[in-house]
Amino acid sequence: MSKLLRQSFVLLLLMTVITGVLYPLLATGVAQLVFPRQANGSLIVKDGKPVGSALIGQSFTDPKYFWGRPSATTPQANNGASSGGSNLGPTNPALTDAAKQRIAALHAADPGNTAPVPVDLVTASGSGLDPEISPAAAQYQLARVAKARGLSTAQVQALLNEYTRGRQLGVLGESRVNVLQLNLALDALQR
């Protein structure tokens, strides 16, 4: 019996070292060599300091910025540690009330905008951390951002076109705009 326990303990230690130490070190090393930017969180750097990640949304409320999708994380918005959807079904009154409040906030920021509000500006994504919006959601906000910054809509449209990404590999997903990258480009334009 003691021989069996000793063998089991040695096997446990060996597998712990292989799967808990060696494999993670190997996987991390390969990721650092092959995909260093992604392995380090796809950080966006401004003036030598990280200002965010291309993979996690940020909350913008100033009218001079494009606003992203609402975050479903609590108690802090865009908190990667509590990623997850709201789990509110389409017939849940809380979802309807939240969407109405978000629509009202968009109308308050841009009262002259009578266009239909794109759904991704009033509903959170499955993770609650989506860093991107649809081109339609960006287009909806274009006039507000241009006016708040004192820029022409053509200038903002040119930046929007530059930061709009198409489908991955031409067929996967939908066109999208990374909100943080677009807002940083707007700030750089006005320096």
Stockholm file with secondary structure:
# STOCKHOLM 1.0

chainA/1-191         MSKLLRQSFVLLLLMTVITGVLYPLLATGVAQLVFPRQANGSLIVKDGKPVGSALIGQSFTDPKYFWGRPSATTPQANNGASSGGSNLGPTNPALTDAAKQRIAALHAADPGNTAPVPVDLVTASGSGLDPEISPAAAQYQLARVAKARGLSTAQVQALLNEYTRGRQLGVLGESRVNVLQLNLALDALQR
#=GR chainA/1-191 SS CHHHHHHHHHHHHHHHHIIIIIHHHHHHHHHHHHCHHHHTTCEEEETTEEEEETTSCCCCCSTTSCCCCCCCCSSSTTCGGGCCCCCCCTTCHHHHHHHHHHHHHHHHHCTTCCSCCCGGGTSCCSSSCCCEECHHHHHHHHHHHHHHHTCCHHHHHHHHHHHEECCBTTTBSCCEEEHHHHHHHHHHHTC
#=GC SS_cons         CHHHHHHHHHHHHHHHHIIIIIHHHHHHHHHHHHCHHHHTTCEEEETTEEEEETTSCCCCCSTTSCCCCCCCCSSSTTCGGGCCCCCCCTTCHHHHHHHHHHHHHHHHHCTTCCSCCCGGGTSCCSSSCCCEECHHHHHHHHHHHHHHHTCCHHHHHHHHHHHEECCBTTTBSCCEEEHHHHHHHHHHHTC
//
